[in-house]
Amino acid sequence: MPCIEVQTEIDADIEKCFNLARDLTFYQNSLKKPTEIAIAGKVSGLVQKNDFTLWETRHLYFHQHLTLKVTEFEAPVLFVDEMVKGGFKQYKHKHIFKEECNKTIMIDEFYFESPYGILGKLYDSFFLKKHITNLLVYRNKVLKEKAESY
């Protein structure tokens, strides 16, 4: 299963970074255009363990619905959301936070796998991995700017 890891150094308090990362309202507002909309379950505010969110998404010309559940939660150092229903064969996103030298290191570990056997693996390698990496880098940049601004 492919894994993408993105690390972002933020000159802000770990709790502030953790809370921004799990804030569904901030997450949706951080998009360049509305490609992900929370439509059911927990749709705004801060996610907690066992929260479900049904997302309507559009990426790389594909529309889909993904139901994600927060399966692990340890404030302010970790939360994990996993797909329980949707178009991926597997989907798991670990949000990890560490304090180092009065800064926060935010680490995204994103595990995913498309269905459709070898065709899915080719799609993951040639398109999806780059798309998801760019998305994570962009979102982390927006989170970093917000956390460092107050």
C-alpha positions, 0 to 999 in steps of 0.5 A, a space after each residue: 500500500 502506498 504511503 505519503 509522508 509530509 512533514 511541516 515545521 510550524 512556529 506555533 504551539 502544538 495544541 494550536 496546530 493540533 486543533 487546527 488540523 482537526 477543525 472541519 470548518 477550517 479544513 473546508 475553508 482552506 481549500 482552493 475551491 470546494 472539492 471536499 464538502 462535509 455533508 453528514 455526520 460531524 460536519 463542523 468543529 473539532 473531531 474527536 475519537 469515533 466521529 464520522 464524517 461523510 465527505 462529498 469529494 471531487 479529485 482528478 475528475 472523479 466524484 465520490 462519497 467517503 465516510 471517514 471515522 476518527 479511529 485513534 485520538 491522543 490530544 495533542 499528539 495524534 489523530 487518525 482517520 480511516 475510510 469505512 465506506 468509499 471508493 478506495 480499497 484502503 485509506 488511512 491518514 495519521 496526523 502526528 504532532 511533535 514539539 521540538 525547540 519551541 516549534 511543532 513538527 506536523 507529520 502526515 502519514 497517508 496510506 491509500 490504495 485504489 481498487 482495480 488491481 494492477 490498473 489501480 496500482 498504476 493510477 496510484 503511482 502515476 496520478 494519485 500519489 502526486 495529487 495527494 502529496 500536492 494537496 497535503 503540502 498545500 493544506 499544511 502551508 495554509 495551516 502553518 500560515 494560520 497557526 503562525 498568524 496568531 
